[in-house]
């Protein structure tokens, strides 16, 4: 989830550029799962490192063996 925050650095009044300041409305993405700062976006959802790891592990765990092998570009053969 994206939020806009005021990250004012406290410039002296005579140097403040007001609404033109790049620190006034800073876009920050937060993890949709836990609320930490998000670093990744997947299918419109934002994730932090910990939550994207769990998400990907869960997705990989739901795949059947042949799908996992194809995704990893591994040629597997059943033992004879």
MDTraj code that builds the backbone (N, CA, C; nanometers):
import mdtraj as md
import numpy as np

residues = "UNK UNK UNK UNK UNK UNK UNK UNK UNK UNK UNK UNK UNK UNK UNK UNK UNK UNK UNK UNK UNK UNK UNK UNK UNK UNK UNK UNK UNK UNK UNK UNK UNK UNK UNK UNK UNK UNK UNK UNK UNK UNK UNK UNK UNK UNK UNK UNK UNK UNK UNK UNK UNK UNK UNK UNK UNK UNK UNK UNK UNK UNK UNK UNK UNK UNK UNK UNK UNK UNK UNK UNK UNK UNK UNK UNK UNK UNK UNK UNK".split()
xyz = np.array([
    [0.0848, -0.1155, 0.0000],
    [0.0000, 0.0000, 0.0000],
    [0.0901, 0.1228, 0.0000],
    [0.0594, 0.2156, -0.0851],
    [0.1384, 0.3384, -0.0962],
    [0.0773, 0.4476, -0.0094],
    [0.1639, 0.5126, 0.0683],
    [0.1249, 0.6275, 0.1491],
    [0.2186, 0.7424, 0.1157],
    [0.1670, 0.8627, 0.1282],
    [0.2492, 0.9816, 0.1066],
    [0.2747, 1.0454, 0.2418],
    [0.4034, 1.0678, 0.2705],
    [0.4424, 1.1179, 0.4015],
    [0.5244, 1.2455, 0.3890],
    [0.5171, 1.3269, 0.4920],
    [0.5966, 1.4486, 0.5016],
    [0.7307, 1.4113, 0.5643],
    [0.8373, 1.4239, 0.4899],
    [0.9715, 1.3929, 0.5387],
    [1.0551, 1.5202, 0.5485],
    [0.9940, 1.6246, 0.6009],
    [1.0586, 1.7546, 0.6160],
    [1.1919, 1.7381, 0.6897],
    [1.2955, 1.8035, 0.6362],
    [1.4275, 1.7958, 0.6986],
    [1.4578, 1.9194, 0.7838],
    [1.3594, 2.0087, 0.7963],
    [1.3742, 2.1247, 0.8846],
    [1.4636, 2.2347, 0.8321],
    [1.4512, 2.2645, 0.7055],
    [1.5299, 2.3754, 0.6478],
    [1.4969, 2.5054, 0.7218],
    [1.5927, 2.5963, 0.7282],
    [1.5619, 2.7280, 0.7853],
    [1.4496, 2.7921, 0.7046],
    [1.3663, 2.8658, 0.7724],
    [1.2475, 2.9257, 0.7094],
    [1.2801, 3.0018, 0.5813],
    [1.3901, 3.0743, 0.5810],
    [1.4260, 3.1546, 0.4640],
    [1.4705, 3.0683, 0.3450],
    [1.5026, 2.9415, 0.3684],
    [1.5439, 2.8515, 0.2592],
    [1.4336, 2.7535, 0.2184],
    [1.3293, 2.7435, 0.2968],
    [1.2199, 2.6499, 0.2692],
    [1.1508, 2.6867, 0.1374],
    [1.1296, 2.5878, 0.0531],
    [1.0638, 2.6126, -0.0757],
    [0.9182, 2.5653, -0.0754],
    [0.8668, 2.5334, 0.0415],
    [0.7252, 2.4998, 0.0576],
    [0.6810, 2.3798, -0.0230],
    [0.5713, 2.3951, -0.0967],
    [0.5110, 2.2835, -0.1696],
    [0.5985, 2.2287, -0.2819],
    [0.7024, 2.3007, -0.3217],
    [0.7941, 2.2543, -0.4256],
    [0.9008, 2.1609, -0.3684],
    [0.9047, 2.1460, -0.2395],
    [1.0064, 2.0642, -0.1728],
    [0.9869, 1.9154, -0.2050],
    [1.0921, 1.8457, -0.2456],
    [1.0806, 1.7030, -0.2762],
    [1.0590, 1.6154, -0.1518],
    [1.0776, 1.6733, -0.0330],
    [1.0569, 1.5972, 0.0905],
    [0.9156, 1.6130, 0.1478],
    [0.8334, 1.6931, 0.0831],
    [0.6998, 1.7216, 0.1352],
    [0.6051, 1.6023, 0.1239],
    [0.5904, 1.5467, 0.0073],
    [0.5018, 1.4315, -0.0148],
    [0.5817, 1.3170, -0.0746],
    [0.6470, 1.2409, 0.0114],
    [0.7311, 1.1297, -0.0320],
    [0.6462, 1.0029, -0.0362],
    [0.6491, 0.9338, -0.1512],
    [0.5735, 0.8092, -0.1662],
    [0.6493, 0.6960, -0.0982],
    [0.5827, 0.6298, -0.0049],
    [0.6406, 0.5166, 0.0667],
    [0.5467, 0.3973, 0.0479],
    [0.6024, 0.2841, 0.0048],
    [0.5230, 0.1623, -0.0123],
    [0.5389, 0.0744, 0.1108],
    [0.4255, 0.0300, 0.1639],
    [0.4250, -0.0571, 0.2811],
    [0.3715, -0.1938, 0.2430],
    [0.4237, -0.2960, 0.3097],
    [0.3828, -0.4343, 0.2871],
    [0.2343, -0.4501, 0.3198],
    [0.1599, -0.5083, 0.2259],
    [0.0171, -0.5305, 0.2463],
    [-0.0096, -0.6386, 0.3507],
    [0.0918, -0.7178, 0.3830],
    [0.0745, -0.8270, 0.4786],
    [0.1054, -0.7850, 0.6223],
    [0.2229, -0.7209, 0.6411],
    [0.2649, -0.6902, 0.7784],
    [0.2802, -0.5415, 0.8090],
    [0.2824, -0.4569, 0.7069],
    [0.2929, -0.3134, 0.7298],
    [0.4343, -0.2584, 0.7315],
    [0.5358, -0.3440, 0.7179],
    [0.6742, -0.2963, 0.7108],
    [0.6963, -0.2278, 0.5760],
    [0.8111, -0.1630, 0.5590],
    [0.8444, -0.0991, 0.4312],
    [0.8516, -0.2078, 0.3234],
    [0.7838, -0.1845, 0.2121],
    [0.7797, -0.2824, 0.1029],
    [0.8932, -0.2573, 0.0043],
    [0.9512, -0.3671, -0.0426],
    [1.0579, -0.3596, -0.1423],
    [1.0173, -0.4271, -0.2725],
    [0.9082, -0.5026, -0.2704],
    [0.8672, -0.5824, -0.3850],
    [0.7185, -0.5644, -0.4133],
    [0.6827, -0.5797, -0.5401],
    [0.5432, -0.5735, -0.5803],
    [0.5139, -0.6928, -0.6709],
    [0.4083, -0.7669, -0.6398],
    [0.3689, -0.8840, -0.7181],
    [0.2187, -0.8787, -0.7389],
    [0.1781, -0.8796, -0.8647],
    [0.0355, -0.8796, -0.8985],
    [-0.0436, -0.7720, -0.8237],
    [0.0142, -0.6530, -0.8139],
    [-0.0550, -0.5412, -0.7505],
    [-0.0486, -0.5399, -0.5990],
    [0.0200, -0.6350, -0.5383],
    [0.0364, -0.6371, -0.3927],
    [0.1806, -0.6014, -0.3588],
    [0.1995, -0.5303, -0.2478],
    [0.3325, -0.4900, -0.2036],
    [0.3774, -0.5788, -0.0884],
    [0.5074, -0.6155, -0.0906],
    [0.5626, -0.7063, 0.0102],
    [0.6978, -0.6591, 0.0598],
    [0.7258, -0.6841, 0.1874],
    [0.8604, -0.6664, 0.2419],
    [0.9381, -0.7944, 0.2084],
    [1.0658, -0.7958, 0.2391],
    [1.1495, -0.9117, 0.2054],
    [1.1007, -1.0395, 0.2738],
    [1.0667, -1.0293, 0.4020],
    [1.0221, -1.1475, 0.4766],
    [0.8927, -1.2045, 0.4185],
    [0.7985, -1.1170, 0.3874],
    [0.6684, -1.1629, 0.3389],
    [0.6729, -1.2116, 0.1942],
    [0.7597, -1.1524, 0.1092],
    [0.7694, -1.2008, -0.0289],
    [0.8327, -1.3395, -0.0291],
    [0.9264, -1.3625, 0.0621],
    [0.9887, -1.4947, 0.0723],
    [0.8843, -1.6000, 0.1089],
    [0.8004, -1.5704, 0.2066],
    [0.6944, -1.6641, 0.2460],
    [0.5952, -1.6842, 0.1323],
    [0.5569, -1.5749, 0.0654],
    [0.4624, -1.5817, -0.0462],
    [0.5162, -1.6720, -0.1567],
    [0.6423, -1.6514, -0.1948],
    [0.7016, -1.7323, -0.3021],
    [0.7178, -1.8781, -0.2608],
    [0.7564, -1.9026, -0.1365],
    [0.7674, -2.0408, -0.0870],
    [0.6315, -2.1094, -0.0892],
    [0.5284, -2.0379, -0.0487],
    [0.3930, -2.0944, -0.0514],
    [0.3498, -2.1253, -0.1944],
    [0.3764, -2.0329, -0.2869],
    [0.3395, -2.0536, -0.4274],
    [0.4164, -2.1717, -0.4867],
    [0.5449, -2.1802, -0.4569],
    [0.6278, -2.2889, -0.5082],
    [0.5817, -2.4219, -0.4494],
    [0.5429, -2.4199, -0.3214],
    [0.4969, -2.5413, -0.2540],
    [0.3677, -2.5966, -0.3112],
    [0.2868, -2.5118, -0.3734],
    [0.1601, -2.5557, -0.4316],
    [0.1775, -2.6173, -0.5705],
    [0.2969, -2.6016, -0.6280],
    [0.3206, -2.6558, -0.7624],
    [0.3482, -2.8060, -0.7569],
    [0.3142, -2.8740, -0.8653],
    [0.3496, -3.0157, -0.8748],
    [0.4942, -3.0255, -0.9231],
    [0.5538, -3.1419, -0.9079],
    [0.6954, -3.1627, -0.9373],
    [0.7342, -3.1176, -1.0780],
    [0.6547, -3.1543, -1.1775],
    [0.6890, -3.1177, -1.3157],
    [0.6867, -2.9657, -1.3356],
    [0.5973, -2.8947, -1.2667],
    [0.5925, -2.7488, -1.2769],
    [0.7170, -2.6861, -1.2139],
    [0.7585, -2.7409, -1.1002],
    [0.8787, -2.6905, -1.0335],
    [1.0009, -2.7110, -1.1218],
    [1.0133, -2.8296, -1.1794],
    [1.1277, -2.8604, -1.2660],
    [1.1289, -2.7694, -1.3882],
    [1.0140, -2.7475, -1.4481],
    [1.0052, -2.6602, -1.5658],
    [1.0438, -2.5173, -1.5302],
    [0.9949, -2.4688, -1.4185],
    [1.0259, -2.3341, -1.3739],
    [1.1758, -2.3160, -1.3510],
    [1.2395, -2.4187, -1.2945],
    [1.3824, -2.4130, -1.2654],
    [1.4689, -2.4572, -1.3834],
    [1.4024, -2.4935, -1.4939],
    [1.4709, -2.5400, -1.6149],
    [1.5591, -2.6603, -1.5854],
    [1.4992, -2.7556, -1.5140],
    [1.5663, -2.8806, -1.4791],
    [1.4976, -2.9926, -1.5540],
    [1.5776, -3.0767, -1.6197],
    [1.5228, -3.1918, -1.6918],
    [1.5265, -3.3110, -1.5977],
    [1.4090, -3.3564, -1.5536],
    [1.4036, -3.4700, -1.4610],
    [1.3483, -3.5923, -1.5319],
    [1.3982, -3.7079, -1.4920],
    [1.3517, -3.8341, -1.5452],
    [1.3256, -3.9292, -1.4305],
    [1.2217, -4.0060, -1.4421],
    [1.1894, -4.1064, -1.3411],
    [1.2900, -4.2207, -1.3549],
    [1.3418, -4.2673, -1.2405],
    [1.4363, -4.3789, -1.2429],
    [1.3670, -4.5027, -1.2943],
    [1.4382, -4.5799, -1.3746],
    [1.3827, -4.7023, -1.4313],
    [1.4209, -4.8225, -1.3494],
])
top = md.Topology()
chain = top.add_chain()
for i, resn in enumerate(residues, 1):
    res = top.add_residue(resn, chain, resSeq=i)
    for name in ("N", "CA", "C"):
        top.add_atom(name, md.element.get_by_symbol(name[0]), res)
traj = md.Trajectory(xyz[None], top)
